[in-house]
Amino acid sequence: MLAKIGLDGHDRGVKVVARTLRDAGMEVIYTGLHRRPEQVVEAAVQEDVDILGISLLSGAHMPIFTRLFDLLAQLDEPYRFAIVAGGVMPDEDETELKQMGVGAVLGQDSTPESIVAEIRSLAGR
């Protein structure tokens, strides 16, 4: 599942990633623009996803991922999917994002091949 949380209005990149993953044989659900973290967590649990990719360009990635992981911690059952951060984020934030629980940070310089390989690795395929 791919999601855009917050006020980001640009979704060309996430749509390219969705198409790349579909072309690689993966099922992809794109939730669309302007989602709230609560909506994304609910959809990911309901759809029983393997990977939840969050695309952000706004610079609000740290508070958004903090909120996302707070919501995941409140679930009745532990979540079983990997979390991927994508978009534009400073390199120096990668360590902190991974400490929060992000499985991979795929920035604007990630190639389609590296994205597919990382997603397959996280999904155990």
Backbone atoms as SQL, in Angstrom:
CREATE TABLE atoms (id INTEGER PRIMARY KEY, chain TEXT, resi INTEGER, resn TEXT, atom TEXT, x REAL, y REAL, z REAL);
INSERT INTO atoms VALUES
  (1, 'A', 1, 'MET', 'N', 0.845, -1.164, 0.000),
  (2, 'A', 1, 'MET', 'CA', 0.000, 0.000, 0.000),
  (3, 'A', 1, 'MET', 'C', 0.894, 1.232, 0.000),
  (4, 'A', 2, 'LEU', 'N', 0.522, 2.205, -0.818),
  (5, 'A', 2, 'LEU', 'CA', 1.233, 3.478, -0.873),
  (6, 'A', 2, 'LEU', 'C', 0.285, 4.580, -0.435),
  (7, 'A', 3, 'ALA', 'N', 0.788, 5.509, 0.358),
  (8, 'A', 3, 'ALA', 'CA', -0.062, 6.571, 0.884),
  (9, 'A', 3, 'ALA', 'C', 0.683, 7.898, 0.910),
  (10, 'A', 4, 'LYS', 'N', -0.090, 8.962, 0.779),
  (11, 'A', 4, 'LYS', 'CA', 0.399, 10.332, 0.937),
  (12, 'A', 4, 'LYS', 'C', -0.318, 10.908, 2.145),
  (13, 'A', 5, 'ILE', 'N', 0.430, 11.215, 3.191),
  (14, 'A', 5, 'ILE', 'CA', -0.150, 11.754, 4.418),
  (15, 'A', 5, 'ILE', 'C', 0.106, 13.252, 4.471),
  (16, 'A', 6, 'GLY', 'N', -0.897, 13.991, 4.895),
  (17, 'A', 6, 'GLY', 'CA', -0.720, 15.420, 5.088),
  (18, 'A', 6, 'GLY', 'C', -1.078, 16.233, 3.867),
  (19, 'A', 7, 'LEU', 'N', -0.421, 17.366, 3.744),
  (20, 'A', 7, 'LEU', 'CA', -0.807, 18.356, 2.748),
  (21, 'A', 7, 'LEU', 'C', -0.056, 18.256, 1.430),
  (22, 'A', 8, 'ASP', 'N', 0.800, 17.253, 1.272),
  (23, 'A', 8, 'ASP', 'CA', 1.491, 17.091, -0.007),
  (24, 'A', 8, 'ASP', 'C', 0.470, 17.063, -1.141),
  (25, 'A', 9, 'GLY', 'N', 0.686, 17.879, -2.150),
  (26, 'A', 9, 'GLY', 'CA', -0.222, 17.915, -3.283),
  (27, 'A', 9, 'GLY', 'C', 0.362, 17.307, -4.540),
  (28, 'A', 10, 'HIS', 'N', 1.573, 16.835, -4.462),
  (29, 'A', 10, 'HIS', 'CA', 2.273, 16.293, -5.625),
  (30, 'A', 10, 'HIS', 'C', 2.334, 14.780, -5.493),
  (31, 'A', 11, 'ASP', 'N', 1.744, 14.073, -6.444),
  (32, 'A', 11, 'ASP', 'CA', 1.754, 12.615, -6.345),
  (33, 'A', 11, 'ASP', 'C', 2.286, 11.915, -7.593),
  (34, 'A', 12, 'ARG', 'N', 2.945, 12.652, -8.459),
  (35, 'A', 12, 'ARG', 'CA', 3.489, 12.022, -9.661),
  (36, 'A', 12, 'ARG', 'C', 4.492, 10.931, -9.297),
  (37, 'A', 13, 'GLY', 'N', 5.401, 11.213, -8.354),
  (38, 'A', 13, 'GLY', 'CA', 6.423, 10.245, -7.964),
  (39, 'A', 13, 'GLY', 'C', 5.838, 8.968, -7.394),
  (40, 'A', 14, 'VAL', 'N', 4.870, 9.092, -6.493),
  (41, 'A', 14, 'VAL', 'CA', 4.284, 7.900, -5.882),
  (42, 'A', 14, 'VAL', 'C', 3.505, 7.092, -6.922),
  (43, 'A', 15, 'LYS', 'N', 2.917, 7.770, -7.905),
  (44, 'A', 15, 'LYS', 'CA', 2.221, 7.046, -8.975),
  (45, 'A', 15, 'LYS', 'C', 3.209, 6.291, -9.857),
  (46, 'A', 16, 'VAL', 'N', 4.375, 6.874, -10.097),
  (47, 'A', 16, 'VAL', 'CA', 5.420, 6.169, -10.854),
  (48, 'A', 16, 'VAL', 'C', 5.887, 4.945, -10.078),
  (49, 'A', 17, 'VAL', 'N', 6.069, 5.091, -8.772),
  (50, 'A', 17, 'VAL', 'CA', 6.471, 3.949, -7.939),
  (51, 'A', 17, 'VAL', 'C', 5.392, 2.875, -7.977),
  (52, 'A', 18, 'ALA', 'N', 4.126, 3.267, -7.875),
  (53, 'A', 18, 'ALA', 'CA', 3.028, 2.294, -7.932),
  (54, 'A', 18, 'ALA', 'C', 3.064, 1.516, -9.243),
  (55, 'A', 19, 'ARG', 'N', 3.245, 2.218, -10.342),
  (56, 'A', 19, 'ARG', 'CA', 3.292, 1.542, -11.644),
  (57, 'A', 19, 'ARG', 'C', 4.510, 0.620, -11.733),
  (58, 'A', 20, 'THR', 'N', 5.647, 1.076, -11.227),
  (59, 'A', 20, 'THR', 'CA', 6.865, 0.259, -11.236),
  (60, 'A', 20, 'THR', 'C', 6.646, -1.038, -10.466),
  (61, 'A', 21, 'LEU', 'N', 6.034, -0.941, -9.296),
  (62, 'A', 21, 'LEU', 'CA', 5.787, -2.137, -8.480),
  (63, 'A', 21, 'LEU', 'C', 4.767, -3.058, -9.149),
  (64, 'A', 22, 'ARG', 'N', 3.728, -2.487, -9.751),
  (65, 'A', 22, 'ARG', 'CA', 2.748, -3.310, -10.485),
  (66, 'A', 22, 'ARG', 'C', 3.414, -4.029, -11.650),
  (67, 'A', 23, 'ASP', 'N', 4.254, -3.301, -12.385),
  (68, 'A', 23, 'ASP', 'CA', 4.958, -3.913, -13.518),
  (69, 'A', 23, 'ASP', 'C', 5.875, -5.039, -13.069),
  (70, 'A', 24, 'ALA', 'N', 6.301, -5.001, -11.804),
  (71, 'A', 24, 'ALA', 'CA', 7.153, -6.055, -11.245),
  (72, 'A', 24, 'ALA', 'C', 6.317, -7.205, -10.674),
  (73, 'A', 25, 'GLY', 'N', 4.995, -7.135, -10.853),
  (74, 'A', 25, 'GLY', 'CA', 4.123, -8.225, -10.439),
  (75, 'A', 25, 'GLY', 'C', 3.526, -8.095, -9.052),
  (76, 'A', 26, 'MET', 'N', 3.617, -6.915, -8.454),
  (77, 'A', 26, 'MET', 'CA', 3.087, -6.724, -7.101),
  (78, 'A', 26, 'MET', 'C', 1.706, -6.081, -7.149),
  (79, 'A', 27, 'GLU', 'N', 0.879, -6.446, -6.179),
  (80, 'A', 27, 'GLU', 'CA', -0.408, -5.781, -6.017),
  (81, 'A', 27, 'GLU', 'C', -0.165, -4.487, -5.250),
  (82, 'A', 28, 'VAL', 'N', -0.687, -3.381, -5.767),
  (83, 'A', 28, 'VAL', 'CA', -0.458, -2.078, -5.150),
  (84, 'A', 28, 'VAL', 'C', -1.795, -1.379, -4.929),
  (85, 'A', 29, 'ILE', 'N', -1.979, -0.879, -3.734),
  (86, 'A', 29, 'ILE', 'CA', -3.127, -0.038, -3.401),
  (87, 'A', 29, 'ILE', 'C', -2.565, 1.355, -3.136),
  (88, 'A', 30, 'TYR', 'N', -3.109, 2.357, -3.827),
  (89, 'A', 30, 'TYR', 'CA', -2.707, 3.743, -3.581),
  (90, 'A', 30, 'TYR', 'C', -3.892, 4.461, -2.946),
  (91, 'A', 31, 'THR', 'N', -3.688, 5.019, -1.771),
  (92, 'A', 31, 'THR', 'CA', -4.788, 5.628, -1.026),
  (93, 'A', 31, 'THR', 'C', -5.132, 7.037, -1.482),
  (94, 'A', 32, 'GLY', 'N', -4.282, 7.655, -2.288),
  (95, 'A', 32, 'GLY', 'CA', -4.550, 9.003, -2.759),
  (96, 'A', 32, 'GLY', 'C', -3.920, 10.070, -1.875),
  (97, 'A', 33, 'LEU', 'N', -4.198, 11.307, -2.233),
  (98, 'A', 33, 'LEU', 'CA', -3.620, 12.472, -1.555),
  (99, 'A', 33, 'LEU', 'C', -4.358, 12.823, -0.263),
  (100, 'A', 34, 'HIS', 'N', -3.652, 13.566, 0.580),
  (101, 'A', 34, 'HIS', 'CA', -4.233, 14.247, 1.749),
  (102, 'A', 34, 'HIS', 'C', -4.868, 13.306, 2.769),
  (103, 'A', 35, 'ARG', 'N', -4.246, 12.187, 3.012),
  (104, 'A', 35, 'ARG', 'CA', -4.765, 11.239, 4.008),
  (105, 'A', 35, 'ARG', 'C', -4.248, 11.596, 5.394),
  (106, 'A', 36, 'ARG', 'N', -5.028, 11.246, 6.381),
  (107, 'A', 36, 'ARG', 'CA', -4.607, 11.393, 7.770),
  (108, 'A', 36, 'ARG', 'C', -3.936, 10.100, 8.205),
  (109, 'A', 37, 'PRO', 'N', -3.006, 10.168, 9.151),
  (110, 'A', 37, 'PRO', 'CA', -2.356, 8.942, 9.618),
  (111, 'A', 37, 'PRO', 'C', -3.357, 7.882, 10.073),
  (112, 'A', 38, 'GLU', 'N', -4.428, 8.301, 10.730),
  (113, 'A', 38, 'GLU', 'CA', -5.448, 7.361, 11.196),
  (114, 'A', 38, 'GLU', 'C', -6.077, 6.601, 10.033),
  (115, 'A', 39, 'GLN', 'N', -6.353, 7.302, 8.944),
  (116, 'A', 39, 'GLN', 'CA', -6.941, 6.666, 7.766),
  (117, 'A', 39, 'GLN', 'C', -5.989, 5.642, 7.160),
  (118, 'A', 40, 'VAL', 'N', -4.721, 5.995, 7.113),
  (119, 'A', 40, 'VAL', 'CA', -3.727, 5.115, 6.502),
  (120, 'A', 40, 'VAL', 'C', -3.536, 3.852, 7.333),
  (121, 'A', 41, 'VAL', 'N', -3.432, 4.001, 8.644),
  (122, 'A', 41, 'VAL', 'CA', -3.274, 2.829, 9.512),
  (123, 'A', 41, 'VAL', 'C', -4.498, 1.926, 9.398),
  (124, 'A', 42, 'GLU', 'N', -5.684, 2.514, 9.436),
  (125, 'A', 42, 'GLU', 'CA', -6.913, 1.720, 9.321),
  (126, 'A', 42, 'GLU', 'C', -6.948, 0.955, 7.998),
  (127, 'A', 43, 'ALA', 'N', -6.605, 1.620, 6.908),
  (128, 'A', 43, 'ALA', 'CA', -6.617, 0.968, 5.599),
  (129, 'A', 43, 'ALA', 'C', -5.575, -0.145, 5.519),
  (130, 'A', 44, 'ALA', 'N', -4.384, 0.091, 6.050),
  (131, 'A', 44, 'ALA', 'CA', -3.319, -0.924, 6.005),
  (132, 'A', 44, 'ALA', 'C', -3.720, -2.171, 6.782),
  (133, 'A', 45, 'VAL', 'N', -4.336, -1.977, 7.937),
  (134, 'A', 45, 'VAL', 'CA', -4.787, -3.121, 8.742),
  (135, 'A', 45, 'VAL', 'C', -5.927, -3.842, 8.030),
  (136, 'A', 46, 'GLN', 'N', -6.887, -3.086, 7.522),
  (137, 'A', 46, 'GLN', 'CA', -8.040, -3.676, 6.846),
  (138, 'A', 46, 'GLN', 'C', -7.618, -4.466, 5.609),
  (139, 'A', 47, 'GLU', 'N', -6.664, -3.951, 4.861),
  (140, 'A', 47, 'GLU', 'CA', -6.214, -4.611, 3.631),
  (141, 'A', 47, 'GLU', 'C', -5.183, -5.699, 3.894),
  (142, 'A', 48, 'ASP', 'N', -4.721, -5.823, 5.135),
  (143, 'A', 48, 'ASP', 'CA', -3.729, -6.838, 5.513),
  (144, 'A', 48, 'ASP', 'C', -2.501, -6.767, 4.597),
  (145, 'A', 49, 'VAL', 'N', -1.915, -5.587, 4.519),
  (146, 'A', 49, 'VAL', 'CA', -0.798, -5.346, 3.604),
  (147, 'A', 49, 'VAL', 'C', 0.497, -5.982, 4.114),
  (148, 'A', 50, 'ASP', 'N', 1.417, -6.201, 3.192),
  (149, 'A', 50, 'ASP', 'CA', 2.763, -6.662, 3.543),
  (150, 'A', 50, 'ASP', 'C', 3.697, -5.483, 3.794),
  (151, 'A', 51, 'ILE', 'N', 3.489, -4.418, 3.024),
  (152, 'A', 51, 'ILE', 'CA', 4.337, -3.225, 3.088),
  (153, 'A', 51, 'ILE', 'C', 3.431, -1.998, 3.088),
  (154, 'A', 52, 'LEU', 'N', 3.775, -1.019, 3.911),
  (155, 'A', 52, 'LEU', 'CA', 3.107, 0.277, 3.883),
  (156, 'A', 52, 'LEU', 'C', 4.155, 1.317, 3.531),
  (157, 'A', 53, 'GLY', 'N', 4.023, 1.894, 2.346),
  (158, 'A', 53, 'GLY', 'CA', 4.944, 2.929, 1.897),
  (159, 'A', 53, 'GLY', 'C', 4.312, 4.303, 2.055),
  (160, 'A', 54, 'ILE', 'N', 5.015, 5.187, 2.740),
  (161, 'A', 54, 'ILE', 'CA', 4.540, 6.552, 2.958),
  (162, 'A', 54, 'ILE', 'C', 5.422, 7.497, 2.155),
  (163, 'A', 55, 'SER', 'N', 4.815, 8.231, 1.226),
  (164, 'A', 55, 'SER', 'CA', 5.539, 9.181, 0.388),
  (165, 'A', 55, 'SER', 'C', 5.309, 10.589, 0.919),
  (166, 'A', 56, 'LEU', 'N', 6.410, 11.285, 1.202),
  (167, 'A', 56, 'LEU', 'CA', 6.325, 12.638, 1.756),
  (168, 'A', 56, 'LEU', 'C', 7.313, 13.570, 1.060),
  (169, 'A', 57, 'LEU', 'N', 6.830, 14.742, 0.735),
  (170, 'A', 57, 'LEU', 'CA', 7.684, 15.772, 0.141),
  (171, 'A', 57, 'LEU', 'C', 7.677, 17.053, 0.965),
  (172, 'A', 58, 'SER', 'N', 6.853, 17.107, 1.992),
  (173, 'A', 58, 'SER', 'CA', 6.575, 18.355, 2.707),
  (174, 'A', 58, 'SER', 'C', 7.611, 18.734, 3.755),
  (175, 'A', 59, 'GLY', 'N', 8.491, 17.807, 4.115),
  (176, 'A', 59, 'GLY', 'CA', 9.432, 18.074, 5.191),
  (177, 'A', 59, 'GLY', 'C', 8.866, 17.755, 6.565),
  (178, 'A', 60, 'ALA', 'N', 7.648, 17.244, 6.613),
  (179, 'A', 60, 'ALA', 'CA', 6.996, 16.927, 7.891),
  (180, 'A', 60, 'ALA', 'C', 7.126, 15.449, 8.241),
  (181, 'A', 61, 'HIS', 'N', 8.133, 14.793, 7.694),
  (182, 'A', 61, 'HIS', 'CA', 8.245, 13.340, 7.865),
  (183, 'A', 61, 'HIS', 'C', 8.446, 12.908, 9.309),
  (184, 'A', 62, 'MET', 'N', 9.208, 13.651, 10.098),
  (185, 'A', 62, 'MET', 'CA', 9.463, 13.219, 11.476),
  (186, 'A', 62, 'MET', 'C', 8.178, 13.227, 12.317),
  (187, 'A', 63, 'PRO', 'N', 7.420, 14.312, 12.370),
  (188, 'A', 63, 'PRO', 'CA', 6.180, 14.245, 13.151),
  (189, 'A', 63, 'PRO', 'C', 5.153, 13.276, 12.568),
  (190, 'A', 64, 'ILE', 'N', 5.117, 13.142, 11.256),
  (191, 'A', 64, 'ILE', 'CA', 4.155, 12.218, 10.651),
  (192, 'A', 64, 'ILE', 'C', 4.501, 10.781, 11.010),
  (193, 'A', 65, 'PHE', 'N', 5.768, 10.394, 10.909),
  (194, 'A', 65, 'PHE', 'CA', 6.135, 9.017, 11.264),
  (195, 'A', 65, 'PHE', 'C', 6.002, 8.776, 12.766),
  (196, 'A', 66, 'THR', 'N', 6.273, 9.792, 13.575),
  (197, 'A', 66, 'THR', 'CA', 6.055, 9.652, 15.019),
  (198, 'A', 66, 'THR', 'C', 4.584, 9.345, 15.291),
  (199, 'A', 67, 'ARG', 'N', 3.693, 10.092, 14.668),
  (200, 'A', 67, 'ARG', 'CA', 2.249, 9.863, 14.837),
  (201, 'A', 67, 'ARG', 'C', 1.855, 8.490, 14.312),
  (202, 'A', 68, 'LEU', 'N', 2.372, 8.117, 13.163),
  (203, 'A', 68, 'LEU', 'CA', 2.053, 6.822, 12.566),
  (204, 'A', 68, 'LEU', 'C', 2.430, 5.681, 13.511),
  (205, 'A', 69, 'PHE', 'N', 3.631, 5.728, 14.064),
  (206, 'A', 69, 'PHE', 'CA', 4.064, 4.661, 14.967),
  (207, 'A', 69, 'PHE', 'C', 3.315, 4.701, 16.298),
  (208, 'A', 70, 'ASP', 'N', 2.901, 5.881, 16.749),
  (209, 'A', 70, 'ASP', 'CA', 2.046, 5.963, 17.941),
  (210, 'A', 70, 'ASP', 'C', 0.721, 5.240, 17.690),
  (211, 'A', 71, 'LEU', 'N', 0.139, 5.467, 16.524),
  (212, 'A', 71, 'LEU', 'CA', -1.123, 4.799, 16.179),
  (213, 'A', 71, 'LEU', 'C', -0.942, 3.289, 16.065),
  (214, 'A', 72, 'LEU', 'N', 0.143, 2.866, 15.452),
  (215, 'A', 72, 'LEU', 'CA', 0.400, 1.429, 15.314),
  (216, 'A', 72, 'LEU', 'C', 0.578, 0.768, 16.677),
  (217, 'A', 73, 'ALA', 'N', 1.178, 1.480, 17.619),
  (218, 'A', 73, 'ALA', 'CA', 1.380, 0.933, 18.965),
  (219, 'A', 73, 'ALA', 'C', 0.059, 0.770, 19.713),
  (220, 'A', 74, 'GLN', 'N', -0.965, 1.494, 19.301),
  (221, 'A', 74, 'GLN', 'CA', -2.267, 1.430, 19.965),
  (222, 'A', 74, 'GLN', 'C', -3.176, 0.330, 19.419),
  (223, 'A', 75, 'LEU', 'N', -2.750, -0.352, 18.367),
  (224, 'A', 75, 'LEU', 'CA', -3.589, -1.404, 17.783),
  (225, 'A', 75, 'LEU', 'C', -3.789, -2.548, 18.774),
  (226, 'A', 76, 'ASP', 'N', -4.940, -3.200, 18.681),
  (227, 'A', 76, 'ASP', 'CA', -5.239, -4.338, 19.550),
  (228, 'A', 76, 'ASP', 'C', -4.275, -5.494, 19.316),
  (229, 'A', 77, 'GLU', 'N', -3.890, -5.696, 18.065),
  (230, 'A', 77, 'GLU', 'CA', -2.933, -6.749, 17.712),
  (231, 'A', 77, 'GLU', 'C', -1.715, -6.092, 17.078),
  (232, 'A', 78, 'PRO', 'N', -0.540, -6.684, 17.263),
  (233, 'A', 78, 'PRO', 'CA', 0.656, -6.102, 16.639),
  (234, 'A', 78, 'PRO', 'C', 0.527, -6.098, 15.111),
  (235, 'A', 79, 'TYR', 'N', 0.974, -5.023, 14.503),
  (236, 'A', 79, 'TYR', 'CA', 0.964, -4.976, 13.039),
  (237, 'A', 79, 'TYR', 'C', 2.082, -5.865, 12.502),
  (238, 'A', 80, 'ARG', 'N', 1.852, -6.418, 11.306),
  (239, 'A', 80, 'ARG', 'CA', 2.796, -7.377, 10.731),
  (240, 'A', 80, 'ARG', 'C', 3.361, -6.902, 9.392),
  (241, 'A', 81, 'PHE', 'N', 3.304, -5.636, 9.123),
  (242, 'A', 81, 'PHE', 'CA', 3.795, -5.143, 7.837),
  (243, 'A', 81, 'PHE', 'C', 4.997, -4.234, 8.046),
  (244, 'A', 82, 'ALA', 'N', 5.815, -4.181, 7.011),
  (245, 'A', 82, 'ALA', 'CA', 6.982, -3.298, 7.034),
  (246, 'A', 82, 'ALA', 'C', 6.554, -1.890, 6.629),
  (247, 'A', 83, 'ILE', 'N', 7.263, -0.914, 7.142),
  (248, 'A', 83, 'ILE', 'CA', 7.008, 0.491, 6.831),
  (249, 'A', 83, 'ILE', 'C', 8.177, 1.014, 6.005),
  (250, 'A', 84, 'VAL', 'N', 7.842, 1.688, 4.904),
  (251, 'A', 84, 'VAL', 'CA', 8.855, 2.278, 4.030),
  (252, 'A', 84, 'VAL', 'C', 8.582, 3.775, 3.924),
  (253, 'A', 85, 'ALA', 'N', 9.631, 4.568, 4.035),
  (254, 'A', 85, 'ALA', 'CA', 9.544, 6.015, 3.846),
  (255, 'A', 85, 'ALA', 'C', 10.086, 6.344, 2.464),
  (256, 'A', 86, 'GLY', 'N', 9.357, 7.167, 1.746),
  (257, 'A', 86, 'GLY', 'CA', 9.812, 7.571, 0.422),
  (258, 'A', 86, 'GLY', 'C', 9.568, 9.049, 0.195),
  (259, 'A', 87, 'GLY', 'N', 10.299, 9.595, -0.744),
  (260, 'A', 87, 'GLY', 'CA', 10.130, 11.001, -1.073),
  (261, 'A', 87, 'GLY', 'C', 11.399, 11.786, -0.834),
  (262, 'A', 88, 'VAL', 'N', 11.229, 12.996, -0.329),
  (263, 'A', 88, 'VAL', 'CA', 12.353, 13.896, -0.105),
  (264, 'A', 88, 'VAL', 'C', 12.554, 14.059, 1.399),
  (265, 'A', 89, 'MET', 'N', 13.645, 13.487, 1.891),
  (266, 'A', 89, 'MET', 'CA', 13.983, 13.558, 3.312),
  (267, 'A', 89, 'MET', 'C', 15.487, 13.710, 3.439),
  (268, 'A', 90, 'PRO', 'N', 15.943, 14.514, 4.380),
  (269, 'A', 90, 'PRO', 'CA', 17.391, 14.662, 4.558),
  (270, 'A', 90, 'PRO', 'C', 18.036, 13.330, 4.942),
  (271, 'A', 91, 'ASP', 'N', 19.210, 13.078, 4.391),
  (272, 'A', 91, 'ASP', 'CA', 19.933, 11.838, 4.687),
  (273, 'A', 91, 'ASP', 'C', 20.153, 11.647, 6.181),
  (274, 'A', 92, 'GLU', 'N', 20.374, 12.750, 6.893),
  (275, 'A', 92, 'GLU', 'CA', 20.670, 12.633, 8.322),
  (276, 'A', 92, 'GLU', 'C', 19.466, 12.156, 9.143),
  (277, 'A', 93, 'ASP', 'N', 18.265, 12.163, 8.579),
  (278, 'A', 93, 'ASP', 'CA', 17.081, 11.674, 9.297),
  (279, 'A', 93, 'ASP', 'C', 16.881, 10.166, 9.148),
  (280, 'A', 94, 'GLU', 'N', 17.613, 9.543, 8.241),
  (281, 'A', 94, 'GLU', 'CA', 17.417, 8.114, 7.973),
  (282, 'A', 94, 'GLU', 'C', 17.637, 7.256, 9.217),
  (283, 'A', 95, 'THR', 'N', 18.680, 7.528, 9.975),
  (284, 'A', 95, 'THR', 'CA', 18.966, 6.733, 11.171),
  (285, 'A', 95, 'THR', 'C', 17.822, 6.820, 12.171),
  (286, 'A', 96, 'GLU', 'N', 17.334, 8.025, 12.419),
  (287, 'A', 96, 'GLU', 'CA', 16.239, 8.192, 13.384),
  (288, 'A', 96, 'GLU', 'C', 14.954, 7.527, 12.891),
  (289, 'A', 97, 'LEU', 'N', 14.683, 7.631, 11.596),
  (290, 'A', 97, 'LEU', 'CA', 13.504, 6.966, 11.044),
  (291, 'A', 97, 'LEU', 'C', 13.595, 5.454, 11.230),
  (292, 'A', 98, 'LYS', 'N', 14.764, 4.906, 10.987),
  (293, 'A', 98, 'LYS', 'CA', 14.942, 3.459, 11.162),
  (294, 'A', 98, 'LYS', 'C', 14.836, 3.061, 12.633),
  (295, 'A', 99, 'GLN', 'N', 15.306, 3.918, 13.536),
  (296, 'A', 99, 'GLN', 'CA', 15.158, 3.635, 14.967),
  (297, 'A', 99, 'GLN', 'C', 13.689, 3.635, 15.377),
  (298, 'A', 100, 'MET', 'N', 12.878, 4.446, 14.720),
  (299, 'A', 100, 'MET', 'CA', 11.434, 4.455, 14.986),
  (300, 'A', 100, 'MET', 'C', 10.781, 3.145, 14.563),
  (301, 'A', 101, 'GLY', 'N', 11.350, 2.528, 13.500),
  (302, 'A', 101, 'GLY', 'CA', 10.760, 1.303, 12.973),
  (303, 'A', 101, 'GLY', 'C', 10.603, 1.274, 11.470),
  (304, 'A', 102, 'VAL', 'N', 11.057, 2.317, 10.784),
  (305, 'A', 102, 'VAL', 'CA', 10.997, 2.334, 9.323),
  (306, 'A', 102, 'VAL', 'C', 11.987, 1.301, 8.786),
  (307, 'A', 103, 'GLY', 'N', 11.511, 0.431, 7.908),
  (308, 'A', 103, 'GLY', 'CA', 12.353, -0.635, 7.375),
  (309, 'A', 103, 'GLY', 'C', 13.296, -0.178, 6.289),
  (310, 'A', 104, 'ALA', 'N', 12.895, 0.843, 5.535),
  (311, 'A', 104, 'ALA', 'CA', 13.740, 1.359, 4.452),
  (312, 'A', 104, 'ALA', 'C', 13.352, 2.804, 4.177),
  (313, 'A', 105, 'VAL', 'N', 14.347, 3.580, 3.786),
  (314, 'A', 105, 'VAL', 'CA', 14.129, 4.956, 3.358),
  (315, 'A', 105, 'VAL', 'C', 14.572, 5.026, 1.905),
  (316, 'A', 106, 'LEU', 'N', 13.618, 5.288, 1.025),
  (317, 'A', 106, 'LEU', 'CA', 13.884, 5.330, -0.409),
  (318, 'A', 106, 'LEU', 'C', 13.669, 6.758, -0.886),
  (319, 'A', 107, 'GLY', 'N', 14.750, 7.443, -1.131),
  (320, 'A', 107, 'GLY', 'CA', 14.683, 8.847, -1.501),
  (321, 'A', 107, 'GLY', 'C', 14.516, 9.071, -2.984),
  (322, 'A', 108, 'GLN', 'N', 14.580, 10.329, -3.351),
  (323, 'A', 108, 'GLN', 'CA', 14.358, 10.728, -4.735),
  (324, 'A', 108, 'GLN', 'C', 15.419, 10.193, -5.689),
  (325, 'A', 109, 'ASP', 'N', 16.549, 9.757, -5.172),
  (326, 'A', 109, 'ASP', 'CA', 17.600, 9.212, -6.030),
  (327, 'A', 109, 'ASP', 'C', 17.510, 7.697, -6.188),
  (328, 'A', 110, 'SER', 'N', 16.513, 7.071, -5.587),
  (329, 'A', 110, 'SER', 'CA', 16.358, 5.616, -5.702),
  (330, 'A', 110, 'SER', 'C', 15.929, 5.255, -7.119),
  (331, 'A', 111, 'THR', 'N', 16.552, 4.242, -7.669),
  (332, 'A', 111, 'THR', 'CA', 16.186, 3.782, -9.009),
  (333, 'A', 111, 'THR', 'C', 14.982, 2.850, -8.918),
  (334, 'A', 112, 'PRO', 'N', 14.236, 2.709, -10.008),
  (335, 'A', 112, 'PRO', 'CA', 13.127, 1.748, -9.994),
  (336, 'A', 112, 'PRO', 'C', 13.585, 0.341, -9.602),
  (337, 'A', 113, 'GLU', 'N', 14.740, -0.060, -10.095),
  (338, 'A', 113, 'GLU', 'CA', 15.259, -1.396, -9.778),
  (339, 'A', 113, 'GLU', 'C', 15.563, -1.542, -8.294),
  (340, 'A', 114, 'SER', 'N', 16.134, -0.501, -7.691),
  (341, 'A', 114, 'SER', 'CA', 16.458, -0.587, -6.265),
  (342, 'A', 114, 'SER', 'C', 15.197, -0.565, -5.408),
  (343, 'A', 115, 'ILE', 'N', 14.180, 0.144, -5.849),
  (344, 'A', 115, 'ILE', 'CA', 12.909, 0.164, -5.116),
  (345, 'A', 115, 'ILE', 'C', 12.273, -1.220, -5.137),
  (346, 'A', 116, 'VAL', 'N', 12.197, -1.828, -6.309),
  (347, 'A', 116, 'VAL', 'CA', 11.620, -3.176, -6.428),
  (348, 'A', 116, 'VAL', 'C', 12.403, -4.162, -5.574),
  (349, 'A', 117, 'ALA', 'N', 13.723, -4.099, -5.636),
  (350, 'A', 117, 'ALA', 'CA', 14.556, -5.026, -4.858),
  (351, 'A', 117, 'ALA', 'C', 14.336, -4.841, -3.362),
  (352, 'A', 118, 'GLU', 'N', 14.258, -3.608, -2.900),
  (353, 'A', 118, 'GLU', 'CA', 14.058, -3.341, -1.469),
  (354, 'A', 118, 'GLU', 'C', 12.689, -3.828, -1.003),
  (355, 'A', 119, 'ILE', 'N', 11.663, -3.573, -1.793),
  (356, 'A', 119, 'ILE', 'CA', 10.311, -4.012, -1.426),
  (357, 'A', 119, 'ILE', 'C', 10.245, -5.535, -1.395),
  (358, 'A', 120, 'ARG', 'N', 10.828, -6.183, -2.381),
  (359, 'A', 120, 'ARG', 'CA', 10.853, -7.657, -2.373),
  (360, 'A', 120, 'ARG', 'C', 11.590, -8.184, -1.152),
  (361, 'A', 121, 'SER', 'N', 12.680, -7.562, -0.802),
  (362, 'A', 121, 'SER', 'CA', 13.452, -7.987, 0.365),
  (363, 'A', 121, 'SER', 'C', 12.629, -7.838, 1.646),
  (364, 'A', 122, 'LEU', 'N', 11.975, -6.701, 1.808),
  (365, 'A', 122, 'LEU', 'CA', 11.166, -6.469, 3.007),
  (366, 'A', 122, 'LEU', 'C', 9.966, -7.411, 3.082),
  (367, 'A', 123, 'ALA', 'N', 9.435, -7.769, 1.921),
  (368, 'A', 123, 'ALA', 'CA', 8.277, -8.671, 1.885),
  (369, 'A', 123, 'ALA', 'C', 8.692, -10.134, 1.993),
  (370, 'A', 124, 'GLY', 'N', 10.001, -10.383, 1.982),
  (371, 'A', 124, 'GLY', 'CA', 10.484, -11.755, 2.083),
  (372, 'A', 124, 'GLY', 'C', 10.308, -12.556, 0.815),
  (373, 'A', 125, 'ARG', 'N', 10.377, -11.888, -0.323),
  (374, 'A', 125, 'ARG', 'CA', 10.177, -12.570, -1.614),
  (375, 'A', 125, 'ARG', 'C', 11.405, -12.462, -2.474);
